[in-house]
Amino acid sequence: MTQPDSKAAHREQVYEAFADRRQSLEAAVDAALEAGMGRLGVGIGFLTRIEDGTQYIEQAVGDHEAIQAGEQCPLDEAYCRRTVQLDGQLCVQDAEASPDISEQAVEAFGLGSYIGCKLTVDDDVYGTVCFADPEPRERPFSEAEELFVELVARLAGRAIERWAYEREQAERTAQIATEKRRFEGIAENSFDVLYRIDTDGELTYVSDAIQRVLGYEPDELVGDSFATLVSDDTTPAAMDAFARLLDGETVQGLEIAFTHRDGHQVSMEVNATPITDDDAVTAVQGVARDITGRKAREPELRLRTRAMDVAEVPITMADATAPDNPIVYVNDAFEAVTGYSTDQILGNNCRMLQGPGTDPEAVATIREGIDANRPMTVQLLNYRRDGTPFWNRVTVTPIEDESGTVTHYLGFQQDVTEQQRITRVVELLNRVLRHNLRNELTVIEGYTDFIDDPPEGMDIQAKIRRPLRRLVSLSERARELENIAKTARDPDRIDPTDLLSGVADRHREGTTVDVSVDTGRDICAGTELETAIGELVTNAVAHDPDDHTTVSLSARDEGKWVVVTVADDGPGIPPMEVAVVEAGQETPLEHGKGLGLWLVNWVVTQYGGSFQLSAEDGTIATLRLPAVADDQSVADAARRPTALLR
């Protein structure tokens, strides 16, 4: 097995394995397992599937008789028993001494050390990705090694999802191809009627298809007036079109009713052009298509169109034959989600929804699917007309005509912002709590060595209490953020004066809180907005070393928004915490810092607003929130949630 030169090289091996679409899923997993063995310095790597209490080893690398592809055992007797129950990794330095590994598992597999991570596919537990060695480790697995295993599991899960999706699409494509061949066989016997008429209106030529469409042999009609075939109801339209043709005009898409030989009506779509000689019309030629069936289906087609119009899922139709694939149809739901009117959308490309946070790789995936005329689904950050970002799951499907030519692209958009917001917060809390718990327990463990013989002047109890208090405080903040995230969105009419005055009254002890309201409109948000603004005031006091802090609360109009600001005269919020808002994630050096700011941002963006911080001459927090006028309903003013952070 080839050993990389560095830790980064192992990680790159994993990325390259799953990025190479030319190789099979099995080859990609094997390559990732081999890279993991090299990174962790172990002799075994394997991927499992867990179903109905049984562990199935799907793939394995390394020389271990019981850990080979196709082997299985009860989950209760496997090292992975605890792995699937954890949100993070299970790390075992010495299996015989670990309470997480059963005696049956040790006897069955004889592994001395083990690290495993739960593998999820489509948000469901699929199995595990694990690395192990027959011998115990001299040192515990590091955080970097844990993150590496988590990376392998995450990429393997995505690869399995992609493989399942591509297999489904391949089966669907094969089915479509079969249907296409069947319909092509039918179409071979379906031909349009070609004809030529002289200036007197007599047929000089008619193709064989006339026999199938109207029941006449072609020779029977040559020399007769075309008008004898037209039904009485549409004779005026037909004669008017013929007159225009003799004047040199072209006729396109004219619907005429003809009388079949047996007397029934046949609807045909007629296209015709004049034949000229020295600018004089000498004849008319054209093609007529039987549209009787289409006319009969028009009520059904209108019903389908209406169904698309009123569907709750945003739907678009783009022209595949025109440059830049302009949109030719959008339904009401698309307008509601994006904020663009039909007139603003038609004729444009859907890239108008892209913005600074849109992932170029997701855009490239859409482009590749369109270029290859294959269906695809991607999830990417898009922007509404007012500039607010939202997560959009886009599915694009090519639509073919009777000849197999792709004429349109059908697009389905699904606003998945709320699901993404929840996922973001859960990931944040798991990461922060896991990191801080490990760090603080390490500090506590270090001080326990001095309990029996403390250095002179050291208060061991105080040293231990401090990290414990930090953990309790972090847990309380995390619980508060989790509770607010779980609270159902409930927009209401909030009076800015009552809101800011209430916050000020609860924070005036030892603090000067000024309130200024310069708007006659209410705020459209939930009651948790008061908690968010209170958090900003508390933050201002906590970061000010002076005994007395002055905080200013204000509200003012700005277009369709009410802008609330919280400003203080302190030294300014630490740049690391400002970065929490700017970067959209907790920073690697300050895990746990800024959870309060996450809470504020969650509340504000939950109701379609935005949140910014500046840290010059104190701290200024700006909350832009939807306004609701006296004569406006809350439902009309309410905005959809925006992406948690940009």
N, C-alpha and C positions, 0 to 999 in steps of 0.2 A: 504494500500500500504506500503510495507516494505521500510524503510528509511535507506540508507547506512550510515556508520559511518564517511565517509570523502568524500571530492571532488574526490579524486582518485578512491574511491570505485564506485561512480556513473559512472565515465569514464570506469572502468573495467566492470561494468554491461553492458554498451553499446557494448564494444568489445566482451564480452562473448555472448551477444544476437545474434550478426551477425556471430560469428565464429562457433556457434553450428549448423552444417548442418542437425542435426536430427530434428530440429523443423521447422515449416513452416515459410514462409516469414511473414505472418500476425502475428504469435507469436513473431518473432524477432522484428518487428516494434513496437508492443505493449510494449514489454519489454524495448525497447530503449526509447519510449515515457514516460513510467513510471519512468525510471531512470532520464530523463530530467526534469520531474516535480519535482522530489526530489532534483535534483541539483539546480534548479532555484527557488524553493520555490513557484511554481505556481500550479493552480488547473486544468489546461487543457493542453493537448498535442495532436496535430493532424498532419496528413500527407495528402496533397491534390494533386490532379491531375488537371492540367489546360489545357483545350482544347477548341479552337474556342471561346475564350472570356468568358468561363464559368469555375467556380471553383467547382470541385467535391471533397467532403471529402471522401477519401478512407478508412482511419482509424482514430479513435479518442479514447482518454482516458480522462476520467473526466466527471463530471456531468454538461452538458450544452445542453439544448434542441435543439439549432440550430446547434451545432457542434457535429454531430454524423455521423457515416459511412452511406453513401448513400445520404446525404443531398447535395444540390447544390445551387449555386446562381451566378448571373452575377459577373464577376471578378471586375468590377468597383464598386461594392457594398461590396467588401471583404477587410479585413485588408491586404490581401496578394497582393493587386493591385500593391503597390510599391515594394514589396519584389522581385518579378520576374524581376524587372527592374534594380536591384542593383547587383553589383559584390560581395558585402559583405552582412552583415546582416542588417535587418531593426529592430531597437531597439526603442521601444516607452514606455516611463516611464508613461505618462499620455495621454491616447488616445484622450480625449476631447480637450486637448491643443496642440495636434500634427498636423502640416500641412500635414503629410503623411497619415493620416487616415480621410476618408471622413465622413461627417455627416450621410450619409445613412448607412455606415458600423457601426458606433457607435450605431445608432438607431436599426439596425438589430441584432447586436450581443451583444452590451452592455459590451464589454471588456474594462477594465480600463488600463491594461498594456499588452504589446505584444512584442515578439521577434521572427523573422522568417528568414529563409535562403532558398535561391533558391535550388531546387533539380534537378540535371541533370542526365540523363540516356543516355549513348552512345553519350555524348557531346551535347545533346539537352535538352532544358528545359522541365522537366516532370511536376514539380509542386513545392510544398514548404513543408518544415518541420517547424512547428510553435509551440510555447508555449505561453500561455496567462493566465490571471487571471481577474476575474471580477473587482478587485480593482486596482487603480494606485499603483505604487511602491514608496517607500520613497526615494530610491536611484536609479540612472541609472544602467543599466546592465553593468557589468564589462567586460573588454577585455577577461578575462578568461571564462566568461559565453558565450560571443560571439563565442569564439573558440570552446567551448563545443557544441553549436548548429551547428556550421559548421561541426564538427566531426560527429554528428548524421546524418546530411544531406548527407555528403560524403559517409558514410558507408551504409546508406539506399539506395543511388543511386547505389552503387556497388551491393548490395544485389538484387535489382530489375533487374539489368543487368544479374546477375548470374541466377536468377530465370527464366528470359526470355530465356536465353541461354540453361539452363537445360531442360526447357519445349520443346524448339525446338529440342534438342538432343533426348529427350524421344520420340517425334513424329517421328523423323528420324529413331531411333532405331526400333520402332514398324513397320515402313514401310519396313525397311531392313529385319526384322524378317518375315514379310508377304511374301516378295519376296523370302526369303530363303526357306520358306516352299513350295512355288510354284515350285521352281527349284528342291527341294528335291523330289517332286512327279515325276518330269520329270526324274530325275536321277535314280529312282528305276527301270526303264526299260532300263537303259544303263549299259551294262556289258562288260568288256574286254574279249578278246578271250584267253582262256588258251589252251596250246597244249603241246604234247610230240612227239619227233621225234627219230627214232632209228638211228644207225650209218650209215644205207644205205640211209638216207634221207626220209624214209617213215613215214607218220603220224600214230602214234599208239593211239593217243587220241587227241580230239579237243572238246571244250566246246560248249554248245548250242548257245552261242552268235554268233557263226560263221554264223548261219542261218540269223540273223539280219544284220550282217556286209557284208557277201559275197553271201548270198542267197542259201547256201548249207545246207542240213541236215548233222549233224556230221557223221552219219554212211556212208554217201556217200563218205567221204574223207578218212576215216581210211583205211590204206593200200596203198594209193596213195602217190607219192612223193610230198613234199611241193613245189618243184620247178615248178610243173605244174600250181600252183596258182600265181606264181610271174610273173609280166609283163616283157617283153623282156628288157626294159630299165634298170631295176634294178636287173636282174638276176645275172650279174657278182658280184655285191656287196653282194647279198644274199649268193651266193656260197662261196665267200671269207670268209664271216662271219661264215658260217657253218664249213669250214675247220679250222678256228681258234678255234671254239668250240670243235671240235674233238681233237685239240691239248691241250685242258684244259683251254682255255681263256674264259672270260665272255664278253658278248656283251651287251652294254647298249645304249639305245636311237638311234638305227639304224632305219632310215626311208626307208621303202620298199614299192613299188607300187604293189598291187595285182589286179588281174582281177576278177571282180564280175561275177556271173553266167550269167548276161545279157550282159556282155561285157564291162561295164564301169570300169574306174580305181578307186581304193580305196587306199588312202595313209594310212599306218599304222606305228606306232612306235613300234619296236620290242625290247624286252629285253629277253635275254636267258642266261642260265647257263648249264654247262655240268654236267651230272650225272656220278659219278665214282664208281668203285668197285675195291678195291685193286689198286688204282691209275690209273686204266684203265677207259677210257670214254666208257660208255655203252649206253648212250642216251643223248638227249638234251631236256630240258623243259624250258618253258618260258611263257610270256604273250605278247599279241599284242593289241595295242589300236588304234582304228580308229581315225586318225587325219586329215581326209579329210577336215572337216570343218575348223580345225585350219589352215591347209595349205592355204585354200581359204581366210582366214582372215589375213594371214601374211602381205600382203601389207598394210592393214588397221592398223595392230599392229605396223608395221614399221613407218607408218605415225604418230601414236600416240606417239611412242617413240621419233621420231624426234621433234614433237611438244613440248614434255617435255624438250628435249635437248635445244631448242632455246627459251623456255619460259623466260620472264624477271623475274619471281618470282623464287627464289632459291628452288629447289626440291631435296629431298633425299629419298632413299628407304633403310630401314634397315631390316635385316633378323631376324624375330621374333623367329625362331627355333634354332638359334645358341647362345651360351653363350655370354652375354654382348651386344647382338643385334648389330653386326657390320654393317656398311654401305656397301651396295652392289651397289648403284647407286647414282650419283650426276649429276646435269646438269651444263651447263656453267655458269648460273647466280649464283649458289652457289659458284663456284670458284671465280667469279668476286667480290662478296660481302665479302667473308671471306679471300681471298688471298691464300687459300690452293689449291694446284693442286690436280687433281683426284688421283694420286698415293699416295699422302699424306693423303687423306681422306679415300679411300676404305680400309675396314678392321678395321677401328677405330670406336669409339662411338662418337656421337655428343657432349659428355661432353668435348671434346677437345676445344670447343669454350668457355668454362666457365673460369672464372678468379676470382680475389679477390673481385670484386664488384658484382658478380652474387648473386642474392637473393636465399638463400637455400630453402625458401618456394616455390618459382616458380619452382625450380628443383624438389622438392618433389611432386608438383602437376603433373608434367610430369610423374614422376615415378609411382604415384598412377594411372594415366590414363592408362599407359602401363600395369601395373599389373592387372588392371580391364578390359583390352581390350576394352576401350571406347575412343571415340574421345575427344580431349581437346585442348584448346587454351590458351597460357600464353604469357606474355610479360616479358622479362628479359634482363639483361645486359650481352652481350657476347663480345668476343674479337677476332679481326682479327689475322691473322698470325703474323703481325708486332707488335702486342700488343695493338693496339688502340681499345678502347671500342666502342661498338655500341649497340643501342637498337634493339632487335630482337623480333618480334611477331611470335611465333612458334605455328603451328597447326599440331598435330600428329593424324593420322587416321589409325586404324588397318584394314588390308586387309585379307579377309578370302578366303580359297579355296572352292572347290565344297562341301567338307564335313563339312564346317563351322569352320574349324581350322584356327586360325590366323597365317598366314605364313610370313607377312611382315608388316612393319609400314611405311606409306607414310607421309613424313614430308614436310610442306611448311614453309619457312622462309620469313619474310618480314622486311626489314630494315626500322624501323620507327624512326630512330634517329632524323631526321629533325623535325618531329611532336613533339617528346619529348622535343627537344631543345626549340621550340616555347612555348610549355606548361610551361616549367621551367621558362622562362623569364617572361611570363605573370603572373604566380603565384608570382614570385619575386616582380615585380613592384606593383601588387595589394597589397601585404603584406606590402612592405616598405612604399608605399605612404599612405596607410590607417593608419599605425602605427605612422608615423612621422607627418602626418596632425593632428591626434588627440593630440599628445604630444605638438606640437608647438602651436596649438590653445588653449590648456589648459594654457600654459605659457602666451600667449597674454591675455587671459581672466583674469588671475591673476593680471597682471599689470594694467588692466583697472580699477580695484578698487581704484588705487591711482591717477587717472587722475585729479580729482577735488582737491585732497589734498595730493600731493606727499610728501614723507619724504624728509627732508632736504638733499640736495646734490644729489638726485636721478634724473637722466635724463630719464623721463618716455618714451619720444619719442624714444630715443636710445634703451631702453630696449625692446620696441615693435618692432622696426625696425629689430633688430637682428634675431628673429625667423622668421620674414617675409622674410628676405633675405635668410635664410637657406632653407625655403620652396621653394622660387623661384629657388635657385641653385639646390635643389634636383629635382624639376620639370624639369629643363633644362637637367640634367644628365639623368633622366629617359626617356625624349623624345629622347635624342641622342641614348640611348641604344635601344629604341623601333624602331627608324628609321633604325638603322643598322641591327637589327634583321629582319626587313621587307624587307631589300634589297635582291634582288635575288642573289644567289651565282654565281659569274662570275670569275672563275680562269683565270689568265693571266700571262705573263712573266714579272717579276719585277726585274730590275737591283738593286742588293744590294747597290752598291755605290751611285746611284741616290737616292735610298730610304733613306738611312741613312744621306746623305749629305743634302737632302731636309728637313728632320726633324731637323737636327742640325742648319741649317740656320734660322729656325723659332724660335729657343729657345736660341739663343746666347746672347740676351740682359740680362746682369747681371748674366750670366751663362757660364761656360766654357764647351763646348761640343766637345769631341774628337771623331774622326771617324777612325775606322780601319777595312779594308775589306781584308780577306784572303781566297777568293774563286773565281773561274773563272766561276761559274755557277750562273744562275738566280734563283729567288724564284718563285714558282708556288702558287700564292694567288691572292686576289682581291685588288683593290686600297684602300679599307678601312684599309688595314694593316698599312698604313702611319698614319692614325688617332690613331690606337692602340698604335704604338710605341711613337707617340707624347704624348699620355695620360700617358705613363710611365715616360717620361721626366718631364712632368708637375707635376706628383706625387712626383718625386724626389725633385723638387724645393719646393713644398708645404710643405714637411715634414722636410725640412732642416731649422733650426732656424738661421743659419749663413746668412750673406748678400750675400755671393757668394758661388755657388754650382758648383762642377765639376761632369760632367756626361760623361761616356764613352759608345759609341755605337760601336759594333763590329759585324762582320759576318764571319763565318768560316764553312768549310765542316765537315760533320760527316756522313759518309756512304751515304745514299740516301737523307740526310737532309742538309739544310743550317741552322745553329744555330745562331740566333741573340741574343746578350746579351745587356742589358741596366743596367749599374752599376753606382752607385753614391757614394760620400764620406760622405753622411749625417749620421744621427744617426740611420738609419734603419727604414723601414716601421713598423708601430705598429703591434705587434703580432696579434691583433684582426683582422686586415685587411688581414694579411697572412692567418689567419684561414678561411677567406672567400673563398680563393682558395683551401685550403687543405680540408675543410669540404664540399665544394660544395653548400653552402647556406649562406645567411647572418646570422650573429650570433644574438641571441636573445637580447643581451645587446647593440648592436651597429647597429640598423636598419638604413639602408641608407649608412653606411660606405662601401667602397669597390665597389660601383657601377661602378667606372672606371675600376676596375680590372675585373668585370664581362664583361665589354665591350671588354677588351683585350682578355679575355679567349674565348668569343664568336667568335671574328674574327679569332683567331688562330685555334680553333677547327673546325670552319666552313670549313676550307680548309685541315682538316685531321691532323693538327699539335697538339702540346702540349705546355703547359705553366706552368712554376714553378717559385716560389719565394724563395729566402733565405735572411735572415735579419741579417747577421753577418758582422761587419765592414762596415756598409752601407747596401744598398739594391742591390741585383743582380736579375734581371728578365731574365729568359731564355725562348726564343721562338724557338721551334724546328719546322721548316717549310719544306714542300716538295721542293726538288731541281729539276730544269729542265735544262738539258744540251743543248748545242748549237745544237746538232744533234737530239734532242728529241722534240716531239710536246707537247704542253700544255695538250692536251687530254690524252696522254700517261702518263704524269707526275702527273696529277690531282688525288687527293685522295678524298675518300668519307668523309663527315663530321663525326667527332667522338662525343661520348657522351660529353655533355657540360662540366661536371665536374665529376670526378671519385668518 
